[in-house]
Amino acid sequence: MARKKKADVGEESSLSTAAAIVAAFDEYKHVRCVSLEKGGRVENTLSTNSLIFDLILGGGFQRGRIVEIFGPEGSGKTSILQEVIVSSQRAKIPCMLYDTEHAADPTYMKAQGIDLEFKLREGGKLVQGFYYVQPGPGEDVYRLMLKTLSRMPNIDPEKPGPPTILFAIDSFAAMFSEAEDLETMGKGGLGRDARMHSQYLRKMRSLLKAKGGLLVMTNQIRMKLNLRNPNATGEGRPGGNALKFYADYVIRVSTAKRETEDATELFRQHLYFRTIKNKCFPPFRECESELIIGRGIDKAQDGLAFLKAVGKHENRGAYHRILLKKFDTGTGLNWKQFRKLTESSEFREHAFALLKSEKVYGAYFKQIGYKNYSYDQEPDAE
């Protein structure tokens, strides 16, 4: 009796490696194979509304990413998150703010520049562009985000553009699971919230990338006790370890100095930013900025720090000279004139264009060894 031939082996098994890969993707068409040549451009970022902060991040937050901003109490985490929302509204991007702490103040949000009645024009109609949500269990937050993303169209990864939607959570530490909501107080299960975050972040990761969304959340810090040596305590963050691995940006915010201006009674806070993790740009970079409570980032101090970092500032005693052709008057400006200029929308737009140019990041990458690094488009920022 003749032996049966092996099924479907003969012709396909003799394909070359490249042809075998193409044949496999033709059969499994639901698996996406995208080009990475134009995937990491600065045009795909959303600004943090701070020039010096954008500089250490690589232009801002890229679409399809997860961001964690953590720090001690009163360090300005919520204010930074609200600055990102202001930037998204300026870029005409819809935003959903999940206030898991149930502590947001609409008066404070308006003072910082958030338009609570923000509208977008779609299909010739004005639709709501800003949503403020006070959720219950953490599962509700994830389910609402997953349902929103699943109904959105996929983006073309090779086509540049900012994020399609912004999800903002304030804060990650205040999210609790449904099991905790049903249990008796003080009888929590081990790793209950950590499992919730791990399972849902695993689903969020691929959907954010496919749809071009951006998830930014704040987090708190906790004291981690050392059982072997009770005198040695460490610092930890609530919610388990899942967010540490799934986050593309991890930024620590801290503050060291607070002061009040006598003339204006403005409460100022000196902020320190440090990128603990950055998958889109070299990490472990630091910068400083000033926050005016109730108004947001001090645009004059932010512009001064940025100009110094890119070598476009010159000090002449008490006068400041901006070494940009469009704004260089040839003579120095006093602080009042400098503040008025750097807070203007014309200067901010010009500075953000300069920040995304080859002259800023191209020089930096070549300095650290990326000789062939270049952007496809170099705006005429000078």
Secondary structure, DSSP 4 states (H G I P E B T S, - for coil): -PPPPPTT-TTGGG--HHHHHHHHHHH-TTS-----TTTT-GGGEE--S-HHHHHHHTSSEETTEEEEEE-STTSSHHHHHHHHHHHHHHTT--EEEE-TTS---HHHHHHTT--TT-EEEETTEEEE-EEEE--SSHHHHHHHHHHHHHTSPPP-TTS----SEEEEES-GGG---HHHHHSPTT-PPTTHHHHHHHHHHHHHHHHHHHHTEEEEEEE--EEEE-SS-TT-EEEE-SS-SHHHHH-SEEEEEEEEEEEE-TTT--EEEEEEEEEEEESSS--S-EEEEEEETTTEE-HHHHHHHHHHHTT-EEEETTEEEE--TTT--SS-B-HHHHHHHHTSHHHHHHHHHHHTSHHHHHHHHHHTT-TT---S------
